[in-house]
Amino acid sequence: MFGTQMTSSNKGKGTPMPFKTLRVWLFAITALTISGYGISIMFEILSSNGLTLLESALLVLFSITFAWIVTAFCSGAIGFVLQLLRIDPLTLKRIKPIKIDNAALKKQKTAVVMPIYNEDTHRVIAGFEVSLQSLKETGELEHFDFYLLSDTQDTTIAKNELSAWHALCERLGDTAKHVFYRRREDNKHRKVGNLTEFCERWGSQYDHMIVLDADSVMTGKCMLELTSSMQANPQAGLIQTIPIPVRQETFFGRFLQFASVLYSPMLATGSAFWQTDKANYWGHNAIIRVDAFINCCGLPTLKGKAPFGGDILSHDFVEASLLHSAGWDVLLLSDIEGSYEEVPSNILDYAIRDRRWVQGNIQHLGLLGSTKLKLMSKFHFLLGATAYISSLIWLSMLALSTIDAVTRALNSDVYFNRVYQLFPTWQIAKTDLIDSLLYLTIIILLVPKLMGIIVTLVHRNKRFGGTLKLIAGSIIETVFAIIVAPLMMVFHAYFVICVFLGKKVSWDAQPREGRMVAWREAFSYTLFSTVVAILWGAGTYYFTPTFFWWLSPILLGLLLAAPLVRYSSSIELGLFCKKVGLFICPSEVDNDKVLTDLKHHLATIEVPVNNAQLTIPVLPTDTPVVMKIQSFNKQSTLRFKAKIKKRLSKKFA
């Protein structure tokens, strides 16, 4: 069984995934070739007058960042071809709708779990209820149970949750037998501990669990497609969808929402092609085989101090890697729709969320030496960490480039570097190579956006409001992304430095509703970088005006940092864009019923104020199991692999 690769949907059990190893090599060779070409150009440019120590450092930093953007470019290019031709990235056949196997659904049980922590009760209950009702409308609810797993520590919010839960059960009537609420007073190990307790108490009663986040909404059709895909792929331990951002009203929120739905499906399709059965897990909006999760995903506390020791923060990457190590497939199905989430509504809240992810992803670097993890898992860890560390590298490159440019400017008229030098040293500037590298970098950064627009124009044009509105929105999105990039670079670079200095971060509930950032708050987060940009720009303009103009796009973004933070958080500006047809998304054009119901629920149903002593909800009978804590060594991997292979052989003989 473990020698056969399954398809991405239920087109027949046992269908092989073609050219699995060849795909990885194709992707790797392409990425390495392009990276090598760009790095070789940079080497020629820097070594034209002899390679100094400073220039050697620049070359190393450039190599890392250039290889990083090339990786994303190659995924986008592959996804572009596959999406344009409507080819499934896993089976390499024409995309077909996922067939819901009603007979198979009746034979298995699935839990839908939503872990929460100090969240907005109103929004949590609304998303939980509309997802439940959407599944009920399919007629298949009897095969599912819904769990709201609270880790809330704030006593006021906890009371609100309990009050809202009782009101929810009254609204549901007989359907309430499918919903359960549990609150942990001790939220040990955060979300990991929350899901672990669920698995150890009730997990053995279910074949699968669909994990939602506090801001997730999922259609009943999406849940059925995930469950049917899992049933059709008995080797799959986890199947991930693409969560699409919705419900944004600020300019920045709508910008993020538009960019995500425009480009993410193409990038995910390309990633699914070369990751094959070793895709990643993003922590929510995915379905997991409970037996595999219980046996393989008990997370240890890592030895040592931060940033590499302690509780595993970004647990999702590690859980996917443990499933890989035990022989389970992790699949990314990029064509399943109806999986939604919400994103921060302004730059500051977005950066604060990234601060937590920076620490979690950098922690993964400490696991790269483990013999238990497969190479693809380590590559996921490396890519995740590089996504944030690259900002510090870019900033370091800019600083070193400035020093190099100023040094060259001061020594531009010096032709005799040694006391007894017979002939002058002429400075060589390889302008053609510099231009070539610049154009190559621009292509790698911007062409994936163009490819995403082309695919959308061909297949989803009307769902974005039509050609003119799509193109206009794309141009504004690209310009704003370029302007805001320097500020995000500074934020991420600062976060990376904080992580390596051992500064801890609090993992609190994320603010998700739109708000206008006050000027004082905007300046408090950006004033230092703006002052540095002014001094930086003045210095470079004085010593080397030519380099100043090359640097000007970076400086402009930092000079405008506070106004960008302030005005991009404007709800009025966001609603104006929506009114004139900019940043229109499919979820708005389609009027997806689950989102319409969510909007109606939030507008009409409030969290009841109840000072009476409310009873603790009844929970299912415990069926205790133990999630064995994993160790990152090869021996335990082989044991689990043999155990699972034996169990599957009996089950599917």
ZAZATOR-270172 format. One line per field, with one value per residue (C-alpha): residue number from 1; residue in three letters; x, y, z. Coordinates in pm, whole numbers, plus 50000, padded with zeros to 5 digits. Layout:
% residues N
num [NUM,...]
residu [ALA,...]
x [X,...]
y [Y,...]
z [Z,...]
This chain:
% residues 653
num [1,2,3,4,5,6,7,8,9,10,11,12,13,14,15,16,17,18,19,20,21,22,23,24,25,26,27,28,29,30,31,32,33,34,35,36,37,38,39,40,41,42,43,44,45,46,47,48,49,50,51,52,53,54,55,56,57,58,59,60,61,62,63,64,65,66,67,68,69,70,71,72,73,74,75,76,77,78,79,80,81,82,83,84,85,86,87,88,89,90,91,92,93,94,95,96,97,98,99,100,101,102,103,104,105,106,107,108,109,110,111,112,113,114,115,116,117,118,119,120,121,122,123,124,125,126,127,128,129,130,131,132,133,134,135,136,137,138,139,140,141,142,143,144,145,146,147,148,149,150,151,152,153,154,155,156,157,158,159,160,161,162,163,164,165,166,167,168,169,170,171,172,173,174,175,176,177,178,179,180,181,182,183,184,185,186,187,188,189,190,191,192,193,194,195,196,197,198,199,200,201,202,203,204,205,206,207,208,209,210,211,212,213,214,215,216,217,218,219,220,221,222,223,224,225,226,227,228,229,230,231,232,233,234,235,236,237,238,239,240,241,242,243,244,245,246,247,248,249,250,251,252,253,254,255,256,257,258,259,260,261,262,263,264,265,266,267,268,269,270,271,272,273,274,275,276,277,278,279,280,281,282,283,284,285,286,287,288,289,290,291,292,293,294,295,296,297,298,299,300,301,302,303,304,305,306,307,308,309,310,311,312,313,314,315,316,317,318,319,320,321,322,323,324,325,326,327,328,329,330,331,332,333,334,335,336,337,338,339,340,341,342,343,344,345,346,347,348,349,350,351,352,353,354,355,356,357,358,359,360,361,362,363,364,365,366,367,368,369,370,371,372,373,374,375,376,377,378,379,380,381,382,383,384,385,386,387,388,389,390,391,392,393,394,395,396,397,398,399,400,401,402,403,404,405,406,407,408,409,410,411,412,413,414,415,416,417,418,419,420,421,422,423,424,425,426,427,428,429,430,431,432,433,434,435,436,437,438,439,440,441,442,443,444,445,446,447,448,449,450,451,452,453,454,455,456,457,458,459,460,461,462,463,464,465,466,467,468,469,470,471,472,473,474,475,476,477,478,479,480,481,482,483,484,485,486,487,488,489,490,491,492,493,494,495,496,497,498,499,500,501,502,503,504,505,506,507,508,509,510,511,512,513,514,515,516,517,518,519,520,521,522,523,524,525,526,527,528,529,530,531,532,533,534,535,536,537,538,539,540,541,542,543,544,545,546,547,548,549,550,551,552,553,554,555,556,557,558,559,560,561,562,563,564,565,566,567,568,569,570,571,572,573,574,575,576,577,578,579,580,581,582,583,584,585,586,587,588,589,590,591,592,593,594,595,596,597,598,599,600,601,602,603,604,605,606,607,608,609,610,611,612,613,614,615,616,617,618,619,620,621,622,623,624,625,626,627,628,629,630,631,632,633,634,635,636,637,638,639,640,641,642,643,644,645,646,647,648,649,650,651,652,653]
residu [MET,PHE,GLY,THR,GLN,MET,THR,SER,SER,ASN,LYS,GLY,LYS,GLY,THR,PRO,MET,PRO,PHE,LYS,THR,LEU,ARG,VAL,TRP,LEU,PHE,ALA,ILE,THR,ALA,LEU,THR,ILE,SER,GLY,TYR,GLY,ILE,SER,ILE,MET,PHE,GLU,ILE,LEU,SER,SER,ASN,GLY,LEU,THR,LEU,LEU,GLU,SER,ALA,LEU,LEU,VAL,LEU,PHE,SER,ILE,THR,PHE,ALA,TRP,ILE,VAL,THR,ALA,PHE,CYS,SER,GLY,ALA,ILE,GLY,PHE,VAL,LEU,GLN,LEU,LEU,ARG,ILE,ASP,PRO,LEU,THR,LEU,LYS,ARG,ILE,LYS,PRO,ILE,LYS,ILE,ASP,ASN,ALA,ALA,LEU,LYS,LYS,GLN,LYS,THR,ALA,VAL,VAL,MET,PRO,ILE,TYR,ASN,GLU,ASP,THR,HIS,ARG,VAL,ILE,ALA,GLY,PHE,GLU,VAL,SER,LEU,GLN,SER,LEU,LYS,GLU,THR,GLY,GLU,LEU,GLU,HIS,PHE,ASP,PHE,TYR,LEU,LEU,SER,ASP,THR,GLN,ASP,THR,THR,ILE,ALA,LYS,ASN,GLU,LEU,SER,ALA,TRP,HIS,ALA,LEU,CYS,GLU,ARG,LEU,GLY,ASP,THR,ALA,LYS,HIS,VAL,PHE,TYR,ARG,ARG,ARG,GLU,ASP,ASN,LYS,HIS,ARG,LYS,VAL,GLY,ASN,LEU,THR,GLU,PHE,CYS,GLU,ARG,TRP,GLY,SER,GLN,TYR,ASP,HIS,MET,ILE,VAL,LEU,ASP,ALA,ASP,SER,VAL,MET,THR,GLY,LYS,CYS,MET,LEU,GLU,LEU,THR,SER,SER,MET,GLN,ALA,ASN,PRO,GLN,ALA,GLY,LEU,ILE,GLN,THR,ILE,PRO,ILE,PRO,VAL,ARG,GLN,GLU,THR,PHE,PHE,GLY,ARG,PHE,LEU,GLN,PHE,ALA,SER,VAL,LEU,TYR,SER,PRO,MET,LEU,ALA,THR,GLY,SER,ALA,PHE,TRP,GLN,THR,ASP,LYS,ALA,ASN,TYR,TRP,GLY,HIS,ASN,ALA,ILE,ILE,ARG,VAL,ASP,ALA,PHE,ILE,ASN,CYS,CYS,GLY,LEU,PRO,THR,LEU,LYS,GLY,LYS,ALA,PRO,PHE,GLY,GLY,ASP,ILE,LEU,SER,HIS,ASP,PHE,VAL,GLU,ALA,SER,LEU,LEU,HIS,SER,ALA,GLY,TRP,ASP,VAL,LEU,LEU,LEU,SER,ASP,ILE,GLU,GLY,SER,TYR,GLU,GLU,VAL,PRO,SER,ASN,ILE,LEU,ASP,TYR,ALA,ILE,ARG,ASP,ARG,ARG,TRP,VAL,GLN,GLY,ASN,ILE,GLN,HIS,LEU,GLY,LEU,LEU,GLY,SER,THR,LYS,LEU,LYS,LEU,MET,SER,LYS,PHE,HIS,PHE,LEU,LEU,GLY,ALA,THR,ALA,TYR,ILE,SER,SER,LEU,ILE,TRP,LEU,SER,MET,LEU,ALA,LEU,SER,THR,ILE,ASP,ALA,VAL,THR,ARG,ALA,LEU,ASN,SER,ASP,VAL,TYR,PHE,ASN,ARG,VAL,TYR,GLN,LEU,PHE,PRO,THR,TRP,GLN,ILE,ALA,LYS,THR,ASP,LEU,ILE,ASP,SER,LEU,LEU,TYR,LEU,THR,ILE,ILE,ILE,LEU,LEU,VAL,PRO,LYS,LEU,MET,GLY,ILE,ILE,VAL,THR,LEU,VAL,HIS,ARG,ASN,LYS,ARG,PHE,GLY,GLY,THR,LEU,LYS,LEU,ILE,ALA,GLY,SER,ILE,ILE,GLU,THR,VAL,PHE,ALA,ILE,ILE,VAL,ALA,PRO,LEU,MET,MET,VAL,PHE,HIS,ALA,TYR,PHE,VAL,ILE,CYS,VAL,PHE,LEU,GLY,LYS,LYS,VAL,SER,TRP,ASP,ALA,GLN,PRO,ARG,GLU,GLY,ARG,MET,VAL,ALA,TRP,ARG,GLU,ALA,PHE,SER,TYR,THR,LEU,PHE,SER,THR,VAL,VAL,ALA,ILE,LEU,TRP,GLY,ALA,GLY,THR,TYR,TYR,PHE,THR,PRO,THR,PHE,PHE,TRP,TRP,LEU,SER,PRO,ILE,LEU,LEU,GLY,LEU,LEU,LEU,ALA,ALA,PRO,LEU,VAL,ARG,TYR,SER,SER,SER,ILE,GLU,LEU,GLY,LEU,PHE,CYS,LYS,LYS,VAL,GLY,LEU,PHE,ILE,CYS,PRO,SER,GLU,VAL,ASP,ASN,ASP,LYS,VAL,LEU,THR,ASP,LEU,LYS,HIS,HIS,LEU,ALA,THR,ILE,GLU,VAL,PRO,VAL,ASN,ASN,ALA,GLN,LEU,THR,ILE,PRO,VAL,LEU,PRO,THR,ASP,THR,PRO,VAL,VAL,MET,LYS,ILE,GLN,SER,PHE,ASN,LYS,GLN,SER,THR,LEU,ARG,PHE,LYS,ALA,LYS,ILE,LYS,LYS,ARG,LEU,SER,LYS,LYS,PHE,ALA]
x [50000,50277,50433,50124,50056,49693,49511,49398,49032,48817,48868,48943,49150,49500,49553,49926,50059,50268,50633,50649,51029,51075,50863,51083,51395,51235,51149,51487,51694,51491,51517,51888,51963,51789,51940,52287,52254,52154,52424,52690,52594,52619,52960,53088,52960,53118,53448,53518,53761,53860,53632,53658,53536,53237,53150,53187,52932,52700,52731,52637,52336,52223,52252,52016,51750,51769,51729,51430,51242,51332,51164,50839,50871,50909,50605,50404,50514,50419,50086,50021,50054,49847,49569,49559,49512,49282,49508,49506,49856,49856,49702,49810,49466,49187,49033,48701,48455,48508,48242,48069,48047,47731,47765,48119,48010,47764,48039,48262,48236,48399,48448,48465,48675,48729,48996,48957,49142,49002,48827,48535,48247,48000,48216,48317,47961,47843,48109,48057,47681,47669,47923,47711,47391,47559,47653,47304,47158,47352,47158,47476,47503,47431,47785,47947,47983,48096,48322,48398,48720,48781,49112,48976,49137,48955,48666,48436,48484,48438,48100,48004,48097,47884,47588,47620,47652,47324,47151,47298,47167,46819,46827,46949,46682,46726,47038,47214,47288,47567,47743,47967,48143,48443,48651,48995,49071,49440,49548,49873,50065,49817,49649,49861,49739,49383,49374,49570,49307,49031,49213,49289,48932,48714,48940,48907,48532,48604,48777,48861,48862,48825,49023,48885,49039,48847,48788,48720,48401,48352,48068,47898,47998,48363,48348,48191,48454,48733,48581,48520,48877,49011,48798,48916,49280,49334,49703,49634,49696,49605,49445,49485,49265,49344,49175,49053,49029,48682,48477,48738,48630,48947,49168,49454,49223,49067,49413,49522,49196,49218,49584,49526,49232,49399,49740,49716,49534,49800,50091,49930,49873,50240,50346,50116,50276,50629,50542,50318,50224,50453,50267,50254,49992,49887,49714,49350,49093,49220,49100,49313,49295,49253,49424,49732,49736,49709,49984,50227,50174,50232,50469,50763,50893,51222,51536,51714,51613,51446,51446,51498,51383,51054,50705,50677,50501,50427,50306,50138,50462,50596,50276,50288,50653,50574,50299,50546,50801,50548,50458,50134,50058,49987,49802,49722,49397,49411,49080,48843,48636,48430,48718,48735,48926,48984,49301,49414,49259,49562,49940,50016,49787,49922,50279,50196,50052,50368,50577,50440,50493,50852,50936,50759,50921,51271,51232,51200,51562,51661,51498,51688,51951,51696,51744,51375,51249,51239,51419,51097,50992,51326,51281,50942,51109,51386,51145,50922,51212,51369,51041,51106,51485,51510,51384,51683,51907,51759,51805,52164,52227,52097,52316,52627,52548,52526,52866,53010,52862,52989,53333,53348,53237,53510,53775,53650,53946,54210,54396,54714,54634,54996,55310,55515,55248,55367,55028,54695,54403,54102,53762,53545,53167,52979,52666,52521,52541,52389,52096,52054,52040,51795,51562,51590,51498,51200,51078,51105,50918,50645,50579,50398,50153,50101,50051,49793,49605,49612,49476,49203,49109,49075,48886,48746,48706,48344,48400,48633,48390,48506,48823,48862,48797,49030,49316,49268,49261,49573,49768,49675,49754,50099,50185,50071,50260,50580,50531,50451,50725,51007,50803,50723,51091,51187,50919,51024,51395,51331,51124,51397,51656,51424,51381,51755,51802,51562,51276,50951,50621,50269,50024,49701,49379,49409,49206,49013,48750,48831,48964,49122,49475,49532,49813,49985,49989,50105,50398,50495,50560,50719,50896,51235,51245,51132,51409,51666,51537,51579,51939,52010,51873,52055,52387,52363,52245,52543,52808,52660,52348,52329,52291,52037,51799,51839,51755,51467,51179,51292,51331,50992,50812,50981,50921,50550,50528,50297,50053,50052,49962,49699,49517,49540,49341,49054,48718,48578,48854,48799,48425,48485,48708,48436,48174,48371,48459,48822,48948,48628,48653,48462,48307,48137,48029,47903,47716,47817,47527,47746,47899,47559,47432,47736,47670,47304,47392,47637,47381,47080,47195,47378,47553,47286,47356,47276,47372,47210,47421,47442,47504,47822,47733,47724,48013,48038,48163,48542,48715,49070,49375,49726,49909,50263,50517,50741,51117,51305,51509,51494,51427,51083,50995,51061,50857,50551,50585,50582,50289,50075,50164,50052,49723,49648,49727,49462,49207,49233,49330]
y [50000,50247,50201,50338,50709,50823,51084,51423,51336,51028,50924,50571,50421,50314,50549,50630,50985,51005,51113,51196,51196,51349,51649,51727,51705,51918,52188,52169,52180,52471,52671,52598,52685,53024,53094,52998,53222,53525,53459,53423,53763,53917,53756,53905,54249,54243,54082,54314,54518,54240,54087,54262,54120,54352,54244,53878,53934,54102,53806,53557,53761,53814,53440,53353,53607,53550,53173,53242,53454,53211,52929,53125,53220,52856,52749,53030,52943,52576,52675,52914,52640,52388,52636,52774,52422,52318,52027,51872,51923,51579,51348,51558,51496,51739,51884,51723,51800,51594,51327,51303,50939,50931,50559,50606,50901,50682,50439,50694,50976,51319,51585,51954,52122,52494,52576,52931,53151,53482,53551,53775,53552,53710,53632,53284,53166,53316,53138,52814,52821,52915,52643,52391,52505,52490,52128,52053,52180,51908,51641,51476,51631,51301,51185,51490,51644,52001,52092,52441,52388,52690,52781,53119,53255,53588,53530,53786,53629,53284,53389,53531,53204,53000,53234,53239,52862,52806,53052,52866,52533,52684,52806,52469,52265,51893,51969,52064,51695,51736,52025,52030,52299,52240,52499,52426,52639,52550,52619,52427,52409,52649,52522,52206,52114,52204,51963,51701,51693,51655,51367,51191,51223,51180,51142,50764,50806,50972,50878,51236,51586,51908,52179,52533,52851,53103,53314,53023,52969,52663,52559,52224,52131,52201,51982,51698,51728,51716,51413,51230,51305,51165,50851,50802,50834,50585,50674,51044,51163,51525,51721,52098,52350,52711,52941,53249,53580,53738,54012,54287,54653,54860,54944,54729,54439,54447,54474,54157,53981,54066,53966,53636,53519,53639,53474,53204,52937,52956,52948,52664,52466,52498,52398,52095,51980,51945,51875,51584,51384,51584,51914,52139,52212,52566,52483,52517,52464,52112,51758,51517,51141,51118,50781,50906,51229,51050,50801,51043,51401,51418,51715,51727,52029,52112,52127,52455,52819,53041,53075,52701,52554,52532,52459,52419,52738,52686,52334,52283,52250,52001,51793,51765,51659,51391,51252,51243,51062,50797,50730,50924,51150,51520,51662,52016,52036,52377,52350,52304,52618,52728,52745,53093,53286,53647,53856,54159,54482,54712,54703,54711,54420,54230,54288,54184,53857,53803,53862,53539,53350,53475,53318,52992,52954,53037,52776,52515,52573,52389,52073,52067,51831,51567,51231,51157,51424,51378,51612,51774,51853,52020,52217,52339,52447,52626,52806,52914,53061,53222,53398,53620,53608,53730,54071,54104,53988,54244,54520,54408,54406,54759,54877,54706,54831,55185,55150,55005,55283,55558,55394,55377,55740,55857,55656,55719,55949,55724,55531,55435,55215,55117,55320,55163,55116,55167,55163,55306,55089,55167,55107,54875,54918,54637,54837,54580,54306,54532,54609,54238,54139,54418,54311,53946,54032,54243,53957,53707,53937,54073,53810,53576,53861,53895,53519,53526,53803,53613,53294,53493,53675,53339,53143,53374,53712,53780,53669,53969,54223,54209,54281,54654,54630,54331,54503,54833,54654,54455,54768,54942,54624,54599,54964,54953,54626,54791,55101,54911,54646,54853,54903,54532,54458,54674,54517,54161,54239,54380,54076,53837,54023,54009,53634,53567,53789,53562,53808,53620,53703,53670,53461,53652,53663,53839,54157,54099,54371,54687,54990,55321,55340,55662,55896,55856,55478,55496,55725,55523,55218,55395,55713,55549,55391,55723,55920,55660,55682,56062,56038,55747,55933,56258,56077,55881,56187,56387,56125,55932,56083,55799,55537,55761,55733,55354,55357,55605,55347,55200,55542,55657,55367,55444,55819,55756,55485,55665,55793,55445,55283,55546,55579,55215,55130,55351,55177,55462,55421,55045,55081,55341,55095,54834,55077,55164,54800,54787,54483,54291,53922,53608,53563,53902,53844,53491,53595,53268,53173,53084,53435,53596,53400,53504,53871,53832,53645,53916,54186,54027,53788,53931,53753,53738,53904,53645,53689,53363,53063,52863,52491,52349,52178,51800,51638,51298,51005,50992,50714,50773,50725,50865,51069,50943,51224,51198,51223,51348,51040,50783,50477,50591,50677,50326,50176,50388,50327,49952,49970,50184,49976,49661,49821,49953,49619,49455,49732,49754,49397]
z [50000,50085,49743,49563,49538,49541,49339,49464,49441,49434,49074,49177,49452,49368,49073,49064,49086,48767,48754,49123,49154,48811,48912,49209,48993,48721,48972,49147,48827,48688,49010,49049,48687,48704,49046,48925,48621,48829,49089,48818,48675,49020,49068,48742,48837,49183,49081,48787,49002,49240,49502,49838,50168,50158,49806,49903,50180,49929,49694,49968,50078,49719,49648,49933,49846,49470,49513,49739,49485,49205,49400,49417,49049,48940,49144,48988,48634,48678,48833,48545,48282,48478,48560,48209,48069,48359,48455,48801,48955,49117,48855,48553,48405,48328,48643,48725,49004,49317,49340,49677,49779,49993,50062,50196,50408,50596,50698,50871,51121,51101,51368,51280,51549,51608,51869,52009,52257,52394,52063,51976,52086,51846,51541,51660,51720,51392,51186,51377,51327,50958,50874,51063,50890,50550,50612,50741,50414,50227,50416,50549,50896,51072,50985,51148,51493,51564,51858,51987,52184,52403,52563,52672,52989,53010,53252,53085,52743,52895,53036,52697,52530,52767,52730,52350,52344,52529,52295,51997,52123,52161,51802,51674,51848,51774,51567,51892,51949,51692,51868,52177,52376,52600,52781,52926,53228,53194,52836,52863,52530,52366,52049,52042,52390,52294,52000,52192,52466,52205,52039,52365,52497,52189,51885,51868,51802,51465,51143,51045,51186,50991,51173,51154,51290,51499,51188,50951,50757,50539,50315,50357,50002,50084,50394,50197,49923,50180,50349,50020,49907,50233,50198,49840,49944,50229,50246,50298,50653,50583,50299,50292,50108,50021,50277,50088,50282,50297,50471,50443,50432,50486,50190,50322,50404,50058,49902,50085,50005,49635,49601,49782,49574,49253,49294,49564,49357,49085,49330,49526,49206,49116,49467,49464,49137,49278,49641,49528,49840,50070,50087,50392,50656,50747,51074,50972,50696,50641,50707,50909,50955,51332,51374,51189,51389,51724,51640,51478,51594,51969,51984,52225,52411,52245,52455,52508,52515,52258,51967,51909,52239,52431,52302,51926,51818,51449,51510,51172,50968,51223,51229,50849,50868,51127,50905,50614,50830,50924,50561,50537,50242,50288,49987,49880,49681,49518,49329,49625,49687,49986,50237,50390,50657,50761,50760,50963,50840,50867,50829,51203,51295,50994,51111,51469,51337,51133,51447,51591,51268,51245,51580,51500,51157,51276,51549,51273,51176,51491,51351,51022,51164,51263,51092,51136,50899,50524,50288,50164,50521,50585,50264,50390,50715,50526,50292,50581,50777,50471,50392,50694,50728,50368,50487,50719,50434,50192,50450,50513,50137,50103,50391,50251,49900,50037,50205,49885,49668,49899,49914,49534,49508,49747,49560,49207,49126,49280,49010,49197,49499,49583,49646,49364,49099,48740,48564,48686,48803,48585,48745,48537,48546,48372,48295,48055,48317,48582,48351,48266,48633,48707,48426,48529,48889,48777,48557,48842,49080,48854,48586,48832,48891,48516,48484,48763,48583,48251,48408,48579,48257,48081,48346,48618,48451,48544,48903,48949,48806,48444,48248,48312,48685,48719,48535,48720,49056,48963,48872,49199,49395,49233,49292,49654,49712,49586,49801,50121,50072,50235,50552,50575,50514,50812,51035,50946,50981,51329,51423,51308,51517,51821,51779,51764,52069,52257,52301,52353,52189,52327,52124,52187,51992,51658,51591,51270,51246,51051,51238,51143,51286,51482,51374,51709,51677,51315,51403,51712,51494,51196,51316,51371,51025,50868,51042,50936,50578,50577,50703,50470,50168,50251,50292,49969,49773,49898,49822,49528,49365,49111,49384,49560,49266,49263,49634,49605,49584,49918,50077,49947,50114,50447,50423,50363,50631,50875,50609,50449,50781,50855,50523,50415,50728,50611,50591,50380,50123,50117,50065,49794,49608,49638,49512,49197,49134,49251,49444,49368,49465,49358,49704,49659,49298,49368,49684,49848,50074,50372,50366,50319,50618,50820,50745,50838,51159,51271,51200,51368,51643,51944,52227,52500,52834,53097,53460,53565,53657,53334,53328,53177,52846,52842,52656,52488,52692,52699,52508,52630,52411,52449,52189,52222,52229,51926,51919,51617,51547,51269,51484,51599,51238,51115,51399,51324,50952,50997,51237,51005,50700,50879,50987,50639,50479,50694,50641,50263,50177]
